Amino acid sequence: MNRLKIPMLLAALLLSGCARESAQPQAMAADALEGSRWQLASASQGPLAELDAARRVTMAFDAAQVSGSDGCNRYVSGYQFDGSRLTLAAVATTKMFCAGDGSIVEKAFLDVLAAPMTLSRQNGGLQLEAADGNVLRFEPEVPPGTATQ
């Protein structure tokens, strides 16, 4: 009887570990981005990690396009996603004057978008690893006027 209990206990422990969301990056289905909206929460290096203006950086994926704020101006681009690799077409932006650190953040973010990057889900957020090794973590965007608790 005890011989059966140990393997069953081990199997139950293994299965319960699979049920939790992993802290490790997870690949996504190609259509998983469609309709999602994200706001930059952190970056591992450079102006996107150091400047408050970076908190205005957003990404929204709709109708095979990505758009949002680059920290100063609005941007839009077509994109291709294959489950882990995100590649953007040419990025179009508005050309408004950026006061303060906005232009520094804008340049840093547009530089990230210029090269293919690795994209994954992690802890309910979106993790983007740029070609230069910078890791950007995005959280779901809270619509303006929505209270958070």
C-alpha positions as CSV (number, residue, x, y, z in Angstrom):
1,M,0.0,0.0,0.0
2,N,2.8,2.4,0.9
3,R,4.5,1.7,-2.4
4,L,1.5,3.2,-4.2
5,K,1.2,6.3,-2.0
6,I,4.7,7.6,-2.8
7,P,4.4,7.6,-6.7
8,M,0.9,9.0,-6.4
9,L,2.1,11.8,-4.1
10,L,5.0,12.6,-6.5
11,A,2.6,12.7,-9.5
12,A,0.2,15.0,-7.6
13,L,3.1,17.4,-6.7
14,L,4.3,17.5,-10.3
15,L,0.9,18.2,-11.6
16,S,0.2,21.0,-9.1
17,G,3.5,22.6,-10.0
18,C,2.4,22.7,-13.6
19,A,-0.9,24.5,-12.7
20,R,0.8,27.7,-11.5
21,E,1.9,30.5,-13.8
22,S,5.6,30.2,-14.4
23,A,8.0,33.0,-13.6
24,Q,9.9,31.9,-16.7
25,P,9.1,33.6,-20.0
26,Q,6.5,31.7,-22.0
27,A,6.1,31.6,-25.8
28,M,2.8,33.0,-27.2
29,A,0.4,32.1,-30.0
30,A,0.7,34.4,-33.0
31,D,-2.8,35.8,-32.5
32,A,-2.3,36.3,-28.7
33,L,-1.2,39.9,-29.1
34,E,-4.3,41.0,-31.1
35,G,-6.4,43.4,-29.0
36,S,-3.9,43.7,-26.2
37,R,-2.7,47.0,-24.7
38,W,0.5,47.4,-22.6
39,Q,2.3,50.1,-20.7
40,L,6.1,50.0,-20.0
41,A,6.7,49.1,-16.3
42,S,10.5,48.7,-16.3
43,A,13.6,48.3,-18.4
44,S,16.9,46.8,-17.6
45,Q,19.2,49.5,-18.9
46,G,19.5,52.9,-20.5
47,P,17.1,55.8,-20.7
48,L,14.1,53.5,-20.6
49,A,15.2,52.3,-17.2
50,E,16.3,55.7,-15.8
51,L,13.9,58.4,-16.9
52,D,10.3,59.0,-15.7
53,A,9.2,59.9,-19.2
54,A,9.6,56.2,-20.1
55,R,6.4,55.4,-18.0
56,R,4.4,57.0,-20.9
57,V,5.6,54.3,-23.4
58,T,2.7,52.1,-24.5
59,M,2.1,49.4,-27.1
60,A,-1.3,48.3,-28.5
61,F,-1.8,45.5,-30.9
62,D,-4.8,45.8,-33.2
63,A,-5.6,44.7,-36.8
64,A,-2.0,43.5,-37.5
65,Q,-0.6,46.9,-36.4
66,V,1.2,48.0,-33.2
67,S,0.8,51.6,-32.1
68,G,1.1,53.7,-29.0
69,S,3.2,56.4,-27.3
70,D,7.0,56.4,-27.6
71,G,7.3,58.6,-24.6
72,C,6.7,61.8,-26.5
73,N,5.0,61.2,-29.9
74,R,2.5,58.6,-31.2
75,Y,3.8,55.8,-33.4
76,V,2.3,53.1,-35.7
77,S,3.8,50.1,-37.6
78,G,2.8,46.8,-39.1
79,Y,4.2,43.8,-37.3
80,Q,5.0,40.1,-37.7
81,F,5.0,37.7,-34.8
82,D,5.9,34.1,-34.9
83,G,5.5,33.0,-31.3
84,S,8.6,34.5,-29.9
85,R,10.1,36.8,-32.5
86,L,8.5,40.3,-33.0
87,T,9.5,42.2,-36.1
88,L,8.1,45.6,-37.0
89,A,7.9,47.2,-40.4
90,A,8.9,50.8,-40.9
91,V,7.7,52.9,-37.9
92,A,5.8,56.1,-38.6
93,T,5.6,58.7,-35.8
94,T,4.0,62.1,-35.2
95,K,6.6,64.9,-35.1
96,M,5.7,67.0,-32.1
97,F,8.2,68.9,-30.0
98,C,9.3,66.9,-26.9
99,A,10.2,68.8,-23.8
100,G,12.5,67.5,-21.1
101,D,13.5,63.8,-21.3
102,G,10.7,62.9,-23.8
103,S,13.0,63.1,-26.8
104,I,15.6,60.9,-25.1
105,V,13.0,58.2,-24.2
106,E,11.5,58.5,-27.7
107,K,14.9,57.8,-29.4
108,A,15.7,54.9,-27.1
109,F,12.3,53.2,-27.6
110,L,12.3,53.7,-31.4
111,D,15.8,52.2,-31.5
112,V,14.4,49.1,-29.7
113,L,11.6,48.9,-32.3
114,A,14.0,49.1,-35.2
115,A,15.4,45.6,-34.8
116,P,13.7,42.2,-34.3
117,M,13.1,41.4,-30.7
118,T,12.1,38.4,-28.6
119,L,8.6,38.7,-27.0
120,S,7.2,36.5,-24.3
121,R,4.6,36.5,-21.5
122,Q,5.8,36.5,-17.9
123,N,3.9,36.9,-14.6
124,G,0.8,38.4,-16.4
125,G,2.9,40.9,-18.3
126,L,4.7,41.1,-21.6
127,Q,8.5,40.9,-21.7
128,L,10.4,42.2,-24.7
129,E,14.1,41.5,-25.1
130,A,15.8,44.0,-27.5
131,A,18.7,43.1,-29.8
132,D,21.0,45.1,-27.5
133,G,20.0,42.9,-24.5
134,N,17.7,45.5,-22.9
135,V,14.8,43.8,-21.3
136,L,11.5,45.8,-21.3
137,R,8.7,44.6,-19.1
138,F,5.2,45.8,-19.9
139,E,2.0,45.5,-17.7
140,P,-1.5,45.6,-19.0
141,E,-2.5,49.2,-19.7
142,V,-5.1,50.7,-17.4
143,P,-7.5,52.9,-19.5
144,P,-7.5,56.6,-18.6
145,G,-10.2,57.4,-16.0
146,T,-10.2,53.8,-14.6
147,A,-9.5,53.6,-10.9
148,T,-7.1,51.0,-9.7
149,Q,-7.4,49.4,-6.2
